[in-house]
Protein backbone atom coordinates (compact mmCIF):
# COMPACT_ATOMS: atom_id res chain seq x y z
CA UNK A 1 0.00 0.00 0.00
CA UNK A 2 1.33 3.42 -0.96
CA UNK A 3 1.76 5.81 1.98
CA UNK A 4 0.45 9.37 1.68
CA UNK A 5 3.10 12.07 1.39
CA UNK A 6 1.02 14.19 3.76
CA UNK A 7 0.44 13.75 7.47
CA UNK A 8 -3.04 13.20 8.89
CA UNK A 9 -2.90 16.74 10.35
CA UNK A 10 -1.98 18.20 6.95
CA UNK A 11 -4.87 16.35 5.31
CA UNK A 12 -7.24 17.66 8.00
CA UNK A 13 -5.95 21.22 7.56
CA UNK A 14 -6.58 20.92 3.81
CA UNK A 15 -10.21 20.05 4.64
CA UNK A 16 -10.42 23.04 7.01
CA UNK A 17 -8.99 25.42 4.41
CA UNK A 18 -11.56 24.14 1.92
CA UNK A 19 -14.33 24.71 4.46
CA UNK A 20 -13.06 28.29 4.81
CA UNK A 21 -13.26 28.56 1.01
CA UNK A 22 -9.61 29.53 0.75
CA UNK A 23 -7.56 28.80 -2.34
CA UNK A 24 -4.41 27.00 -1.28
CA UNK A 25 -1.47 25.09 -2.69
CA UNK A 26 0.38 22.23 -1.03
CA UNK A 27 4.08 21.39 -0.88
CA UNK A 28 5.22 24.63 -2.50
CA UNK A 29 8.98 24.93 -3.14
CA UNK A 30 10.56 27.78 -1.16
CA UNK A 31 14.24 27.07 -1.84
CA UNK A 32 15.22 24.88 -4.79
CA UNK A 33 18.83 24.56 -3.62
CA UNK A 34 17.70 23.02 -0.30
CA UNK A 35 14.62 21.23 -1.71
CA UNK A 36 12.51 22.84 1.02
CA UNK A 37 8.74 22.89 0.58
CA UNK A 38 6.07 24.76 2.49
CA UNK A 39 3.18 22.57 3.66
CA UNK A 40 0.61 25.08 2.43
CA UNK A 41 0.47 28.50 0.86
CA UNK A 42 -2.48 30.85 0.58
CA UNK A 43 -1.19 32.80 -2.44
CA UNK A 44 -3.95 35.42 -2.43
CA UNK A 45 -3.10 36.36 1.17
CA UNK A 46 0.69 35.86 0.97
CA UNK A 47 0.52 33.36 3.83
CA UNK A 48 2.51 30.14 4.21
CA UNK A 49 1.50 27.49 6.73
CA UNK A 50 3.69 24.86 8.34
CA UNK A 51 2.31 21.97 10.40
CA UNK A 52 4.81 20.70 12.98
CA UNK A 53 4.67 17.24 14.49
CA UNK A 54 4.64 16.43 18.19
CA UNK A 55 7.95 17.06 19.94
CA UNK A 56 6.82 16.39 23.54
CA UNK A 57 9.15 19.07 24.87
CA UNK A 58 12.13 17.93 22.81
CA UNK A 59 13.24 19.14 19.44
CA UNK A 60 14.37 16.68 16.82
CA UNK A 61 17.41 17.11 14.60
CA UNK A 62 15.30 18.75 11.89
CA UNK A 63 14.03 21.52 14.15
CA UNK A 64 16.85 23.95 13.35
CA UNK A 65 16.46 23.30 9.62
CA UNK A 66 12.72 24.00 9.94
CA UNK A 67 13.53 27.37 11.49
CA UNK A 68 15.88 28.12 8.62
CA UNK A 69 13.20 27.12 6.12
CA UNK A 70 10.60 29.37 7.79
CA UNK A 71 13.06 32.26 7.97
CA UNK A 72 13.90 31.83 4.29
CA UNK A 73 10.20 31.84 3.40
CA UNK A 74 9.72 35.02 5.44
CA UNK A 75 12.61 36.74 3.67
CA UNK A 76 11.08 35.72 0.34
CA UNK A 77 7.86 37.52 1.18
CA UNK A 78 5.67 34.89 2.87
CA UNK A 79 4.01 35.53 6.21
CA UNK A 80 4.59 32.16 7.87
CA UNK A 81 2.16 30.61 10.33
CA UNK A 82 3.16 27.48 12.25
CA UNK A 83 0.72 25.13 13.94
CA UNK A 84 1.15 21.88 15.86
CA UNK A 85 -0.74 18.77 14.88
CA UNK A 86 -2.77 19.30 18.06
CA UNK A 87 -3.71 22.84 16.91
CA UNK A 88 -5.05 21.35 13.69
CA UNK A 89 -6.87 18.45 15.39
CA UNK A 90 -8.58 20.74 17.92
CA UNK A 91 -9.64 23.29 15.27
CA UNK A 92 -7.46 26.01 16.80
CA UNK A 93 -5.51 26.44 13.56
CA UNK A 94 -8.69 26.74 11.49
CA UNK A 95 -10.13 29.38 13.83
CA UNK A 96 -6.88 31.37 13.90
CA UNK A 97 -6.68 31.37 10.11
CA UNK A 98 -10.36 32.33 9.81
CA UNK A 99 -9.88 35.30 12.13
CA UNK A 100 -6.63 36.34 10.44
CA UNK A 101 -8.19 36.28 6.97
CA UNK A 102 -11.51 37.90 7.89
CA UNK A 103 -11.27 39.73 11.23
CA UNK A 104 -14.72 41.30 10.77
CA UNK A 105 -16.31 37.82 11.04
CA UNK A 106 -14.48 37.08 14.30
CA UNK A 107 -16.49 39.57 16.34
Residue pairs with C-beta under 8 A, 6 or more apart in sequence:
4 11
5 27
6 14
6 26
7 51
7 53
7 85
8 85
9 51
9 53
9 85
9 88
9 89
10 26
10 39
10 40
10 51
10 88
12 88
12 89
13 39
13 40
13 49
13 51
13 83
13 88
13 93
13 94
14 24
14 26
14 40
16 88
16 91
16 93
16 94
16 97
17 24
17 40
17 42
17 94
17 97
19 94
20 94
20 97
20 98
20 101
22 42
22 44
22 45
22 97
22 101
23 42
23 43
23 44
24 40
24 41
24 42
24 43
25 40
25 41
25 43
26 39
26 40
27 37
27 38
27 39
28 37
28 38
28 40
28 41
28 48
29 35
29 36
29 37
30 36
30 37
30 38
30 48
30 69
30 72
30 73
30 76
30 78
31 69
31 72
34 69
34 72
36 69
36 72
38 48
38 49
38 50
38 69
38 73
38 78
38 80
39 48
39 49
39 50
39 51
40 48
40 49
40 50
40 51
41 47
41 48
41 49
41 78
42 48
42 49
42 101
45 79
45 101
46 77
46 78
46 79
47 78
47 79
47 80
47 81
47 97
47 100
48 73
48 78
48 79
48 80
48 81
49 80
49 81
49 82
49 83
49 93
49 97
50 66
50 69
50 70
50 80
50 81
50 82
50 83
51 82
51 83
51 84
51 85
51 88
51 93
52 66
52 82
52 83
52 84
52 85
53 84
53 85
54 84
54 85
54 86
55 63
70 80
70 82
73 80
74 80
81 93
81 96
81 97
81 100
83 92
83 93
83 96
86 92
87 93
87 96
88 94
98 105
98 106
99 105
99 106
